[in-house]
Amino acid sequence: MSEQPTDIVIHALRRMQANGVRLRASLETCVRLRSAAAEAQTPSRGKAPPNTTQPELRPEPSREPPVSPPPVTDPPRTHPASALSEGTPDGKAAKLAALRGPVLACTKCAHLVQSRTQVVFGVGNPEAEVMFVGEAPGADEDLVGEPFVGRAGQLLTKIIEAMNFRRPDVYIANILKCRPNTPPGEPGNRKPAPEEMNVCKPYLLQQIDIIQPRIIVALGATAVEGLLGIQKAGITKMRGTWKEFHGTPLMPTFHPSYLLRPSSEQLANKRLTWEDMLAVLERLGREITAKQRGFFLPK
């Protein structure tokens, strides 16, 4: 191998140093340069050889548009049969509810609007087989907003239960929806006038048309007069005899308040009223027990 220029310089510097010339720094510099040049010509042990293999071929990504996931929807909701019946336009409960609003807001009788506490619409089962109709609300009904809740109403409830019904099984209403106003200072309840019942009667007719009961029970002479359009109905003679109201069988009977009056004939009148209810049960095809047939008979 031929001598490198760096080696020649080093030899020259060393001869000069031997002759007494101070060249230590220059000599050390040349030694370092030679070492660096030698390392540059020798491959480094820690470095990997250059990569000569072909690059890995990867498939190109699909150019088709991404597919969107299906929209999330709520599962179909189910409803109880009762909710469907009441919520549909054809449901009896829905029709009664629609009628209730105009009745409660009625102002056709200005004198009754001024004196009433609230309108008494009616209460009970829209699918009732039996509908009890009274004449008008009293003081208790005017406060509560429900027909027959006073003493007479409590007796009516007992009659209904003796028939093996519950009060919520039947429907109870009045011809007049507002309590008849009474002169100041006079206690009790006033009998509704025929013209007052005629104004309010269309509401009752709509209730009957919606409910379509199999039987109507008219409670008292005033209810019979208002329903049948007659004057001075003799309830003592008419009770217990079947009448007809717009194609529906109608049974006239005593008003419960009449049965609460002190009288020596009170037990007999209760028995007559009960016989009318037995006739209603027979017309409905209901089973009548021996115990029921024996109510209010003298011992």
TAJOUR-V852719 format. One line per field, one symbol per residue. burial: + if it has 24 or more other C-alpha atoms within 12 Angstrom, else -. A space follows every 50 residues. Layout:
BEGIN
burial=???
END
This chain:
BEGIN
burial=-----+---+--+-------------+--+-------------------- -----------------------------------------++++++-+- --++-+--+--+---+++++++++++++++++++++++++++--+++++- -++-+++-++-++---+--++++++++++++---------++++-+++++ +-++++++++++++++++++++++++++------+--+++++--+--+++ +++++++++---------+++++++++++++-------------+----
END
